[in-house]
Amino acid sequence: MDFTFEVLNNTRRFFKNFIENTSLEDLNKIPKGFNNNVIWNIGHIVVTGQLLAYKLSGLPLMIDDVLVANYMKGTRPERAVSQAEVDEIKDLLFATVKQTEADYKDKKFVNFQEYTVSTTGNTLTDIDNALEFILFHEGMHLGYVMALLRAIKN
């Protein structure tokens, strides 16, 4: 799983870079033809990673319920996000991965509840499956963020 966590950290660096190099206005902008924005996608990958690894393992999340409610599957941006919330999401990008890796190495993900993902129809049966799917999911949203940024600049 070392490689999985390496890729996850590298992918999260892209998201951090987008946060640091995009104005708050552009992070919140929903271009024509889209139904979400850059910061929603980044918040969504943080929340989804937590839900797939921790919630399915019956462990407490490292994020609060408000963040989950705003960024979980099926949500969309309902308001402009403040700089403070952007900063919180940015901090969680790496804090959550670091803790997940430590908990994985400590073998804390033992009671995994099987879950079939709607995106691909695959069934996650253990934490290894969840972490592999998290990589796919984050790559997909990285593409969305890149498309959003192109649309904003045009």
C-alpha positions in Angstrom: 0.0 0.0 0.0 3.0 2.3 0.1 2.5 3.1 -3.6 -1.2 3.8 -3.1 -0.4 6.4 -0.3 2.4 7.9 -2.4 0.0 8.4 -5.4 -2.7 9.8 -3.0 -0.3 12.3 -1.6 0.9 13.3 -5.1 -2.7 13.8 -6.2 -3.5 15.8 -3.2 -0.6 18.1 -4.0 -2.4 19.0 -7.3 -5.5 19.9 -5.3 -3.5 22.0 -2.9 -1.8 23.8 -5.8 -5.2 24.6 -7.3 -6.4 26.1 -3.9 -3.2 28.2 -3.5 -3.2 29.5 -7.1 -6.9 30.2 -7.7 -8.8 33.1 -6.3 -11.6 32.6 -3.8 -14.0 33.9 -6.4 -12.8 31.4 -9.0 -12.9 28.5 -6.5 -16.6 29.3 -6.0 -17.5 29.9 -9.6 -19.7 27.5 -11.4 -19.1 27.9 -15.1 -21.9 27.5 -17.7 -22.5 23.8 -18.3 -21.3 22.6 -14.9 -23.2 22.0 -11.7 -20.4 22.4 -9.2 -17.2 24.3 -8.7 -13.5 23.7 -7.9 -13.8 23.9 -4.1 -16.8 21.6 -4.0 -14.8 18.9 -5.9 -11.8 19.3 -3.5 -14.0 19.2 -0.4 -15.8 16.2 -1.9 -12.7 14.1 -2.3 -11.7 14.8 1.3 -15.2 13.7 2.5 -15.5 10.7 0.2 -12.1 9.4 1.4 -13.2 9.6 5.0 -16.5 7.9 4.3 -15.1 5.1 2.3 -12.2 4.3 4.6 -13.5 5.3 8.1 -17.3 5.1 8.0 -17.3 1.7 6.2 -14.8 0.5 8.8 -17.0 1.7 11.7 -14.4 4.2 12.8 -14.9 7.9 13.7 -14.3 10.4 10.9 -11.6 13.0 11.2 -13.9 15.6 9.8 -17.1 17.2 11.2 -20.6 16.4 10.2 -21.1 19.8 8.5 -18.3 19.2 6.1 -19.8 15.8 5.3 -23.3 17.3 4.8 -21.9 19.9 2.4 -19.6 17.7 0.3 -20.9 14.1 0.3 -22.2 12.3 -2.8 -25.4 13.9 -4.0 -24.7 17.4 -2.8 -23.8 20.5 -4.8 -22.6 24.0 -3.9 -25.5 25.8 -2.2 -23.5 28.9 -1.2 -20.1 30.6 -1.7 -17.5 29.0 0.5 -15.5 31.4 2.8 -11.7 31.6 2.9 -11.8 30.0 6.3 -13.6 26.9 4.9 -11.2 26.8 2.0 -8.3 26.8 4.5 -9.9 24.0 6.5 -10.3 21.9 3.4 -6.7 22.6 2.4 -5.4 21.5 5.8 -7.5 18.4 5.7 -6.1 17.3 2.3 -2.9 16.0 3.9 -3.9 15.6 7.6 -6.5 13.0 6.6 -4.2 11.0 4.3 -1.4 11.1 7.0 -3.8 9.7 9.6 -5.3 7.2 7.2 -1.8 5.8 6.4 -0.9 5.6 10.1 -4.2 3.9 10.9 -3.7 1.5 8.0 -0.2 0.6 9.2 -1.7 0.1 12.7 -4.3 -2.3 11.2 -7.3 -0.3 12.5 -9.5 -1.0 9.5 -10.7 -4.4 10.5 -14.5 -4.3 10.5 -15.1 -3.2 6.9 -18.7 -3.2 5.7 -19.0 -4.1 2.0 -20.2 -1.3 -0.2 -21.0 -1.2 -4.0 -20.0 2.1 -5.5 -22.5 3.7 -7.8 -19.8 5.1 -10.2 -18.4 1.8 -11.4 -20.6 -0.9 -9.8 -17.6 -2.5 -8.1 -18.0 -3.8 -4.5 -15.5 -2.7 -2.0 -14.9 -5.6 0.4 -12.0 -4.4 2.5 -9.8 -1.3 3.2 -7.4 -2.2 0.3 -10.3 -2.1 -2.2 -11.5 1.2 -0.6 -8.1 2.8 -0.9 -7.7 1.7 -4.6 -11.2 3.1 -5.4 -10.3 6.4 -3.5 -7.4 6.8 -6.0 -9.7 6.3 -9.0 -12.3 8.7 -7.5 -9.7 11.4 -6.8 -8.3 11.1 -10.3 -11.7 11.5 -11.8 -12.3 14.7 -9.7 -8.8 16.0 -10.6 -10.0 15.9 -14.2 -13.2 17.7 -13.3 -11.2 20.4 -11.5 -8.9 20.9 -14.5 -12.0 21.2 -16.8 -13.6 23.7 -14.4 -10.5 25.8 -14.4 -10.2 25.8 -18.2 -13.9 26.8 -18.4 -13.3 29.7 -15.9 -10.4 31.0 -17.8 -12.2 31.0 -21.1 
